[in-house]
Amino acid sequence: MKDRIPTLIYPARTAATVCVVIASLASGCATAPTPVAAPAAQIEVQQETGFTITEDVPVDETVRAEYDTALRYLEQGYLEEGVTLLEAIVEAAPDLAAPSVDLGIALHTEGRLEDAEASFKRALVTIPSHPIALNELGIIYRKTGRFDAARQSYEAALAVYPGYHYARRNLAILCDLYLADLACALENYQAYMATVPSDDEAEMWIADLRLRMDTGEQ
């Protein structure tokens, strides 16, 4: 028997921005019904809640149940168990981006950057404009010294959802500390603060950045 996964994601680093459509995991998020005859994947932007990513792909009931179990493992901090189960799910349902994104985040947490990168890239084959995969890939590019690629990845995520404050903050820090592009840094810090005005740390970064710009420092 086939079940249908109406969506996807449970990444800890992005939960504040992304509305998850799986009802049992989407506490506080408005869920969107799966459109009839819709494409296999849809990204919908809602300015107040962020964005939803919907995948409508037939999968075995067992795969769906195992996916829910894998997410619970990750929630509870059982990374090894979660990774093992997600790897099996990715193999069983290669057309789903969600498990690849969750697997990539878990692998990244374990410090397996090369494997995490491959997992995010696999998700992008299914959904090329997947903002979470693009943001997470940007972090890996930054950590491995590929700063121009990191910028492109963050900017691609923001092209999908300009209010994606994690990607906005990451891009600001990249421009500030790694690219010495102070104008880019200030623009993105300010855009980030427009969505997260209570970030005192970012306020200090902006003040320091303005001082450096005024004095001509890099």
N, C-alpha and C positions, 0 to 999 in steps of 0.2 A: 504494500500500500504506500502511496506517496503523500507526503505532507508538503506544505509550501511555506518557506521562510519569508515572511513579509518584510523583514529587514535584518538589521545587523549589528550594531557595534556596541561593545562595552569597553572602551579604553579609559583607564583611570585618569590619564593626563588630560583627557578632552571632555570628560563627562559634564563639566560645567557649561560648555558651549554647545555640545551636540545633543539634540533631542533624539533619544533612542526609541525606535518604533516598536520593538518587541514589548508587548504590553506588560509582561511579567517583570521586565527589567526597567521599564521606563517611568519610574516614579517621578511624578510631577510634570511629565511631558505630555502634550497633546498628541495623540496618535492619528495618523492619516490612513484612511482605508486604502487598500491596494487597488489601483485603477483597473478596470476591465480592459483587457487587450493592451496593457501597458508594456513598455520595453522591459527587458530583464532587470535593468537598474535605473533608478531615478534619483536625482538630487533636487530637493526642494528647499528653497531658502525662505525662512520666516524671520523677519527682522527682529521680532520680540523674543523668539525662542532659540534662534540659531538656524540650524538646518537639520533636515532629516534625510537619510539615505535609505532608499527602499530597494530591496532585491526580491524579485518574484521568480524563484527558481525551484523546480520540483526536486525534492530530496526525499530519501527514505526516512520513515518515522524514526528509525534508530539513530540516524545521523542528527536529526533535529534534537532528540533527547540527549545525545552525547555532547552536542554543542552547548546546550543549556548547562550540562554538568561541567564542561570545561570552563564556562564563564563563572560558575560558582567557585571552582577551584581557584581561579584568578582573584576573585573577590576576597577569598579567605587566605590568600597568600601562598597557596600551594602551587608554586610556579612549575616545578618539575612535572607534577601530575597534569597540570593544565597544558603545558607545552606538548607532552606526549600525546594527549588526547586531541589537541588541535592539529598536530601533524597528521594524525590518522584521518581527521575530518577533512583537511585540505586535500589529501589524497583521494578520499571518497567523493568529495564534491568540489572538483577543481574550478567549476564555473562560479562559485561563490567568492566574493571579495572579502566578506566579513571575517571568516575564520583566518584568512591570511593576514589581515590587519591586526587582529587580536594576537595572533601568533607572533607577528613582528614586534609588537609592543612587549610581549612577554620575553622574547629572545633578547631584545634590547635591555630589558631589566636585568637579565642574566649576564649581560656583558658580551653577548655573542653578536657583535655588530655586523659582521659579514652575513651571517644567516638572517638577521633581522632585515638587512637591506634587501636581500633576495626575496624575502616574504612580502615586503612592501611593494617591490617591483612586480611581483606576481599579482597582487591586488590591483595594481594600476593597469595591468593587461585587461582585466575585466571591466574596471571603471577608471578610465584614464584621468579623469578630473576628480578623483576621490580626495577631498581636502584633508582628511585625517592622515591618509597614507602619504600625501605630499608633505604635510607638516612634519610627520615623524621621519620621513626620508631626509628632509632638510636638516634635522637634528643630527642624523648620522653623518651626512656630508660635512657638517660643521665640525663634528668631533674627529673626523678623519682628514681634516685639512682641505677639503674641497669647497672653498668658500663661495666661489662663483656658482657652483652647482647648488649649494645650499640656498643662496639668494633666489635663484630661479625656481627652486622647489617651493619656498615660502611664498613667493609672488604668485605662483600658479595656484596655491591653496587660497590665497586672498582674492584672486580673480574669480573664484567660485563663490566665496563668501567674505566680503570685505570686513565684516564684523567679527571674524574669527580671531579673537583676541590672543589666543596662544600663538598663532602664526605671526600676528602683528608684533607681539613682544619679541618673539624669536628673531624676526627680521630686524627690528630696531637694535637688539643687542649685537647681531651679526654686523650690521653696518657700523655700529659704534666701536666695538672692540676688535673686530677682525678685518674690516674693509676700510676703516678710516674714512668712511663716507658720512660726515657729520650731518649733512643736510638730510640724507636718507634716514639717519638715526633719529633726528629730531622730529621729522615728519611722522615717522612710525610710532615713536614714543607718544606723541600727542594724540595720534589716532587711537592708540591703545588706551590712553588715559580717558578718552571720550567714552569708552565702554567699561573701563574698570577704574573709576575715579578714586577709589579708596586705597589704591596701591601706593603707600608712602615711599616704598623703596624706589619705585619708578619716578616719583616726584623728585627725589634726590638725584637720580640719574639725569633727569632733564635739567635740573639746576646746574649740575656739574658740566653737562654738555654745553649749556649756554655760556658758562664761564670760559670753557675752552674755546668755543667759537669766537667769543669776544676778544680773547687774548691771542688768537691765532694758533693755539695748540692743537695737536692731533691726538 
